[in-house]
Amino acid sequence: MVRCRCSGPQDPSLADAVIFASRKIMSSIEYDLGYLKSAIDVLEEYLLSDEIYWATGSSPPPGDPPYPQLTLGGVLLAQARLKARQDECNMIPELDRLVLRLDTIFSKWKVAWNKKASREYISRLNLWRDFLEELRMNPEDNYDRYAYEATRRVMLHLLEPFAIHVSAHEKELLAGLDKLLEAMFVSNGFIWEESIEPGFSRAYYWYLYGHLRVSQR
């Protein structure tokens, strides 16, 4: 197994930014499959490391941007996106094999997985809080970032079942941030591509169905 760890201080936001075009997720089935495969190949080494962000060392399909760094949130998001689109082509057997590999790794390294998920949860919670604060202080310059930044909120939802070391204070912080967002949010259509909407129901992902009030300038 080739070590692909990134060294030195990094901006965590760069780990996600490359999967967006015009601040909206627009990745293909092949892209998400490729990311998930490459992530699983180094996942055990990643789980046993001290890093939250880890390079996969793999190349995306020709013409696509580089893969984001490996995180559990990224893995769970890619899996959710693929499950939402699995009827688009004959990819169900391949996805099932990948999910089985993920389940096997989780069962083997459950303690390490939960610790990593908890650390990432806190990191993404802080980034989400920072965005909402920037939005509150300077809405005109930040409202158009929402479709991108909302990915952090989605990852928080996906990480939550595994983030067992997160304190009650941090969970209360997320609830408070949701209330802050609700105050400036207008319910409307799905903000990501239509093909993955079935995998992100309005009941659980209400913040993906609408826009910020300030966008109605």
Secondary structure in CASP SS format (residue, H / E / C, confidence):
PFRMAT SS
TARGET T0000
AUTHOR 0000-0000-0000
METHOD secondary structure of the structure
MODEL  1
M C 1.00
V C 1.00
R C 1.00
C C 1.00
R C 1.00
C C 1.00
S C 1.00
G C 1.00
P C 1.00
Q C 1.00
D C 1.00
P C 1.00
S C 1.00
L H 1.00
A H 1.00
D H 1.00
A H 1.00
V C 1.00
I C 1.00
F E 1.00
A E 1.00
S C 1.00
R C 1.00
K E 1.00
I E 1.00
M C 1.00
S C 1.00
S C 1.00
I H 1.00
E H 1.00
Y H 1.00
D H 1.00
L H 1.00
G H 1.00
Y H 1.00
L H 1.00
K H 1.00
S H 1.00
A H 1.00
I H 1.00
D H 1.00
V C 1.00
L H 1.00
E H 1.00
E H 1.00
Y H 1.00
L H 1.00
L C 1.00
S C 1.00
D C 1.00
E C 1.00
I C 1.00
Y C 1.00
W E 1.00
A C 1.00
T C 1.00
G C 1.00
S C 1.00
S C 1.00
P C 1.00
P C 1.00
P C 1.00
G C 1.00
D C 1.00
P C 1.00
P C 1.00
Y C 1.00
P C 1.00
Q C 1.00
L E 1.00
T C 1.00
L H 1.00
G H 1.00
G H 1.00
V H 1.00
L H 1.00
L H 1.00
A H 1.00
Q H 1.00
A H 1.00
R H 1.00
L H 1.00
K H 1.00
A H 1.00
R C 1.00
Q C 1.00
D C 1.00
E C 1.00
C C 1.00
N C 1.00
M C 1.00
I H 1.00
P H 1.00
E H 1.00
L H 1.00
D H 1.00
R H 1.00
L H 1.00
V H 1.00
L H 1.00
R H 1.00
L H 1.00
D H 1.00
T H 1.00
I H 1.00
F H 1.00
S H 1.00
K H 1.00
W C 1.00
K H 1.00
V H 1.00
A H 1.00
W H 1.00
N H 1.00
K H 1.00
K H 1.00
A H 1.00
S H 1.00
R H 1.00
E H 1.00
Y H 1.00
I H 1.00
S H 1.00
R H 1.00
L H 1.00
N H 1.00
L H 1.00
W H 1.00
R H 1.00
D H 1.00
F H 1.00
L H 1.00
E H 1.00
E H 1.00
L H 1.00
R H 1.00
M H 1.00
N C 1.00
P H 1.00
E H 1.00
D H 1.00
N H 1.00
Y H 1.00
D H 1.00
R H 1.00
Y H 1.00
A H 1.00
Y H 1.00
E H 1.00
A H 1.00
T H 1.00
R H 1.00
R H 1.00
V H 1.00
M H 1.00
L H 1.00
H H 1.00
L H 1.00
L H 1.00
E C 1.00
P C 1.00
F C 1.00
A C 1.00
I C 1.00
H C 1.00
V C 1.00
S C 1.00
A H 1.00
H H 1.00
E H 1.00
K H 1.00
E H 1.00
L H 1.00
L H 1.00
A H 1.00
G H 1.00
L H 1.00
D H 1.00
K H 1.00
L H 1.00
L H 1.00
E H 1.00
A H 1.00
M C 1.00
F E 1.00
V E 1.00
S E 1.00
N E 1.00
G E 1.00
F E 1.00
I C 1.00
W C 1.00
E C 1.00
E H 1.00
S H 1.00
I H 1.00
E H 1.00
P H 1.00
G H 1.00
F C 1.00
S C 1.00
R C 1.00
A C 1.00
Y C 1.00
Y C 1.00
W H 1.00
Y H 1.00
L H 1.00
Y E 1.00
G E 1.00
H E 1.00
L E 1.00
R H 1.00
V H 1.00
S H 1.00
Q H 1.00
R C 1.00
END
